[in-house]
Amino acid sequence: MRSVHTVAVLALDQVIPFDLSAPIDTFNWARLPDGRSPYRVVVCSAGGRGEVSAGSFTLRAPYGLEALAEADTIILPGTVDPTVPLPPGVAEALRAAAANGTRIASICVGAFIFAATGLLDGLRATTHWIAAEDLTRMFPAVTVDPNVLYVDNGQFLTSAGAAAAMDMCLHMIRMDFGSSVAAQTARMSVMPLEREGGQAQFIVHPQPPAPAGSALEPLLEWLEENAERELSLEDMAARAGMSTRTLNRRFREQTGTTPLQWLHRARVRRAQLLLETTDDPVERIAVRTGFGSPTAFRDRFKRVVGTSPQAYRRAFQRPAQPAAVP
């Protein structure tokens, strides 16, 4: 490895400002034990020394695509509309860099830029959870995992939403220069070196709705109101006036899931609200949400949300409101 590792950040038009600045700041915070900076960060544009729109402001990138050939790492920030075709020469420059062994990493919806080069075909990747379905639809050769903060395939990396860019950059710093340098960079960035849980804890999981006027609507309302009760498939079928077989079939037809899976999701959503708004212990929340056993609750919660109830509470519990002064 060269004495100074060059990181080229490619700013395309309508670049997302945080996606652009997060890797610049994170790599620039890194210091070796002797105080030297191990990274040189340059900003490139497709036009070269041209102006690039960044939403509320315009920036001038001092380098063009030729700088990508000299980089050790290339970072691809997202753009406001990631479905816009790549400017001429971008895909070719990235594929040439990849052929020379350059490490390439995308941030948030920068995964669309990355995938458009074909370099992610056959690989696992991530992006912001809200854009994961679009990435899957546009690039079916890419295996999209919306639940993680970043994916490291070795030479190619992808990260989730904007803040996950810092997690990925710290990971790359640790791979390049060791844990102590990465840990000091994390402290300077006021970030944990590793966050607990993945992107799944931030995903909103709405229940699949039944079509308006569906025979299932009354049952779904009843399930929401009685989610804390110990309910079996037979109980739900009896409430709906159907056989269990018919209920399962209609549920799949109208919601895309099973009655028990629907009920578990409803219970997890209620548990998230209780973890955010109360100080009830996990054991009590398990009872209040119908899981009964704290072990069953923890297992189901982690499978759906991607982290433990305790970790979720630490991340999302709302601060207590100060008492009003009389």
Secondary structure, DSSP 8 states (H G I E B T S, - for coil): --SSEEEEEE--TTB-HHHHHHHHHHHHH---TTS---EEEEEE-SSSS-EEE-SSSEEE-SB-GGGGGG-SEEEE--BSSTTS---TTHHHHHHHHHHTT-EEEE-TTHHHHHHHTTTTTTSEE---GGGHHHHHHH-TTSEE-TTSSEEE-SSEEEE-STTHHHHHHHHHHHHHH-HHHHHHHHHHTT--SS-SS-GGGG---------TT-TTHHHHHHHHHTTTS---HHHHHHHHTS-HHHHHHHHHHHHSS-HHHHHHHHHHHHHHHHHHH----HHHHHHHTT--SHHHHHHHHHHHHSS-HHHHHHHH----------
